[in-house]
Amino acid sequence: MSLSEQKSLLRERLQRLRKGLAPEDVRRWSEAICERALALSPVRDAGWVMCYVSVGNEVGTRGLIRALLERGKRVAVPLVHRETGELSARLITDLDKDLQPGALSIPEPIVERTEECPLDRLEVVFVPGVAFDERGNRLGRGGGYFDRFLARLSPAVCTVGLAFECQIVEEAPMGPRDRGVQLVVTEKRVIGAR
């Protein structure tokens, strides 16, 4: 089976599994993941953080973004540039006023209300994923946006995947252009903590 077929099958299976999660479990587990993420020393110490905005039954990140803003952090969220296949990071100050529905139905920053975040200022980046393994390998949605974005960051940036425990697999298939994360936070544990 090709790498592409392995990824498609795993992506399909885990997206179906995640869609079947009870809303109450998603809410409760997301809160636990948010608390664990905020307690990480790289997050506590960071001044500049980027976090994706969750959709559907992904780990809910709105509470995390609000908590980061309340703690005085500079918070960036991704903006998808479909014409180039790239992501940029834009700083927000108000989760309710600075976002609008964007590409792929994911809330994105309103360009007129937000400013570009210099990538060399980012200290922590929260990364979405359909699946992760215990080595930090990651399977994304399939567009490659985050893989290309992560490839542009300094290795000093702490990359953190957020996932429900059911999204942790024995091995996430990775190609040469795929990028993993340093830490994965679930409702039960932090994987890769040093």
C-alpha positions in Angstrom: 0.0 0.0 0.0 1.4 3.4 -0.9 2.1 6.2 1.6 -0.8 8.2 0.2 -3.2 5.3 0.6 -2.0 4.6 4.1 -2.6 8.3 5.0 -6.1 8.4 3.4 -7.3 5.2 5.2 -6.0 6.4 8.5 -7.4 9.9 8.0 -10.8 8.5 7.0 -10.9 6.2 10.0 -9.9 8.8 12.6 -12.1 11.6 11.2 -15.0 9.2 11.4 -14.0 8.3 15.0 -13.7 11.9 16.0 -17.0 12.8 14.4 -18.7 10.1 16.6 -17.4 11.6 19.9 -20.1 12.9 22.2 -20.2 16.7 22.4 -20.0 16.5 26.2 -16.8 14.4 26.0 -15.3 16.8 23.4 -16.0 19.8 25.7 -14.7 18.1 28.9 -11.6 16.6 27.2 -10.8 19.9 25.4 -10.9 21.7 28.8 -8.5 19.2 30.3 -6.2 19.5 27.2 -6.3 23.3 27.5 -5.3 23.2 31.2 -2.4 20.8 30.5 -1.2 23.0 27.5 -1.3 26.2 29.6 0.8 24.4 32.3 3.6 23.5 29.9 6.7 25.5 30.8 7.4 26.6 27.2 3.8 28.0 27.0 4.0 29.7 30.5 7.3 31.3 29.5 6.4 32.3 25.9 5.4 35.8 25.0 4.4 35.0 21.4 2.2 32.0 20.7 0.3 30.8 17.6 -2.8 28.6 17.9 -5.1 27.2 15.2 -8.9 27.8 15.6 -10.7 24.6 16.0 -13.7 23.4 13.9 -16.1 20.5 14.3 -15.0 17.8 16.7 -11.3 18.9 16.9 -9.8 19.7 20.3 -11.6 23.0 21.1 -9.0 25.8 21.1 -11.2 28.9 21.7 -10.8 28.5 25.5 -7.0 28.1 25.1 -6.8 31.2 22.8 -8.9 33.3 25.3 -6.7 32.1 28.2 -3.5 33.0 26.3 -4.8 36.5 25.5 -5.9 37.0 29.1 -2.4 36.1 30.2 -1.0 38.9 28.1 0.5 36.8 25.4 0.7 38.0 21.8 -1.5 35.4 20.0 -1.4 34.6 16.3 -3.8 32.5 14.4 -3.3 31.0 10.9 -4.5 32.6 7.7 -4.7 30.2 4.7 -3.5 31.6 1.3 -5.1 29.1 -1.1 -3.5 30.6 -4.2 0.0 30.0 -2.9 -0.7 27.0 -0.6 0.9 28.8 2.3 -0.2 29.8 5.8 0.7 33.1 7.5 0.3 34.0 11.1 -1.7 37.1 12.1 -2.0 38.6 15.6 -5.4 38.9 17.1 -6.5 40.7 20.2 -10.2 39.8 20.3 -11.3 36.2 19.5 -14.9 37.3 18.7 -14.2 40.4 16.6 -11.0 39.5 14.8 -12.1 36.3 13.0 -14.4 35.5 10.1 -15.2 32.3 8.2 -12.3 31.6 5.8 -10.9 29.0 3.5 -12.0 25.4 4.2 -14.7 26.9 6.5 -12.1 27.5 9.3 -12.3 30.8 11.2 -9.5 33.1 10.1 -8.2 36.5 11.0 -9.7 39.5 9.3 -6.8 41.1 7.5 -8.0 44.7 8.1 -8.3 44.1 11.8 -5.1 42.2 12.4 -1.4 42.5 11.7 1.2 40.0 10.4 3.1 38.2 13.0 6.9 38.0 12.4 7.7 34.3 12.3 11.0 34.8 14.1 9.0 36.1 17.2 7.0 32.9 17.6 8.0 30.7 20.6 5.2 28.2 20.7 2.9 26.9 17.9 -0.1 24.8 18.6 -0.6 22.4 15.6 -3.8 20.6 14.6 -3.7 17.0 13.5 -6.0 14.1 12.6 -3.5 11.6 14.2 -0.3 11.7 16.1 2.0 9.0 17.4 4.2 8.9 20.5 7.3 10.1 18.5 5.5 13.3 17.5 4.8 12.3 14.0 1.6 13.9 12.7 -1.1 13.2 10.1 -2.8 16.4 9.0 -5.9 17.0 7.0 -4.1 16.5 3.7 -3.5 20.0 2.4 0.1 20.3 3.6 -0.5 23.9 4.8 0.9 23.3 8.3 3.8 21.1 7.1 5.0 23.9 4.8 4.5 26.5 7.6 6.4 24.4 10.2 9.3 24.0 7.7 9.7 27.8 7.8 10.1 28.0 11.5 13.3 27.9 13.6 13.9 24.6 15.3 13.9 26.5 18.6 10.1 27.0 18.3 8.2 24.6 20.5 5.6 22.8 18.4 2.7 21.3 20.3 0.0 19.0 18.9 -3.4 18.9 20.6 -5.3 15.6 20.3 -7.8 13.4 22.1 -6.3 10.2 23.3 -8.2 8.3 20.7 -6.2 10.1 18.0 -2.9 8.6 19.2 -1.9 5.8 16.9 1.0 3.4 16.8 2.5 5.0 13.8 1.5 8.1 11.9 2.7 7.7 8.3 5.1 10.4 7.3 6.5 11.5 4.0 9.7 13.5 3.4 7.8 16.9 3.5 5.7 16.1 6.5 6.5 17.8 9.8 5.9 16.4 13.3 5.7 18.1 16.6 7.8 18.1 19.7 5.0 17.6 22.2 1.5 16.2 22.0 -1.1 17.1 24.7 -4.1 14.8 25.3 -6.8 14.8 28.0 -4.7 12.1 29.8 -1.0 13.0 29.3 1.8 15.0 27.7 3.7 13.0 25.2 7.4 13.9 24.6 7.7 16.1 27.7 11.4 16.6 28.5 
